[in-house]
Amino acid sequence: MKRICLLVLASAALLAGCNTVSGVGKDIKAGGQAVQNAAE
């Protein structure tokens, strides 16, 4: 579980670095959704 969360957070950080400021919120939301789905 921790490994999945770390992978998702690292991916979100990489994506956030490539997107504009307005896209960062969408990336964070997508990362949070992935963590929530993994937890279920």
Steps between C-alpha positions, in 0.01 A plus 500: 500500500775746593688414184194578286448833677864594450481412132184706453645801682823484301306479175281794600810706584654427161179586318454818700844615397406473132160669516389857547384631836136443407574136420668426833167483684370245250814288542473507879132408481580207270775383735267517797236302312756231416602472867136478603431227243805305614385522860162349413 
